[in-house]
């Protein structure tokens, strides 16, 4: 099976929004390869280290919330 890593990264970034705390920090309990790619793309701080969380960049936080809403928000009919 071929895997679209960009779509995986989008889903992980969206789910990172769910684990957000202290406004800009989030728990880093996802696949290490995806976390590394998100860091390379400039969305989060370097996930390598003893800390159990990472910090969103400004763009990372915006993208994370946007993707979370796109992928998981319930759309209400008017």
Secondary structure as GFF3:
##gff-version 3
##sequence-region A 1 78
A	DSSP	alpha_helix	5	18	.	.	.	ID=ss1
A	DSSP	beta_strand	20	21	.	.	.	ID=ss2
A	DSSP	beta_strand	25	27	.	.	.	ID=ss3
A	DSSP	alpha_helix	32	40	.	.	.	ID=ss4
A	DSSP	beta_strand	53	55	.	.	.	ID=ss5
A	DSSP	alpha_helix	58	72	.	.	.	ID=ss6
###
